[in-house]
Amino acid sequence: MLLMMITLNQFNSSIVTGQLPPDLPLHLQALWYDARGEWKNAHDLIDHLSDLASAHIHAYLHRKEGDLWNADYWYGKAGRLRPDVTLEQEWGNLVSEYLLSF
């Protein structure tokens, strides 16, 4: 299946309109739901996955939740350290990184 290419502007616009882009990978769906204030939906999408990208987003979600111990565990599973940036900056970095990788 060929995935639709989506730009950062299109991704951000879809959050405002509430229209989840079709064929969006789960990692980006989780970030989309998070931006819409639906943390539980975001977490449920990646909680059961074991790849590095899922661990990375899982870490961010637990950081946002305020559970830093759990966040640090997941950052470690992703081979990363907790970033010293705002949550908004981290979210933007994650979206940019994973838009490029899918």
Stockholm file with secondary structure:
# STOCKHOLM 1.0

chainA/1-102         MLLMMITLNQFNSSIVTGQLPPDLPLHLQALWYDARGEWKNAHDLIDHLSDLASAHIHAYLHRKEGDLWNADYWYGKAGRLRPDVTLEQEWGNLVSEYLLSF
#=GR chainA/1-102 SS CCCCCCCHHHHHHHHHHTCCCTTCCHHHHHHHHHHTTCHHHHHHHHTTCCSHHHHHHHHHHHHHHTCHHHHHHHHHHTTCCCCSSCHHHHHHHHHHHHHHHC
#=GC SS_cons         CCCCCCCHHHHHHHHHHTCCCTTCCHHHHHHHHHHTTCHHHHHHHHTTCCSHHHHHHHHHHHHHHTCHHHHHHHHHHTTCCCCSSCHHHHHHHHHHHHHHHC
//
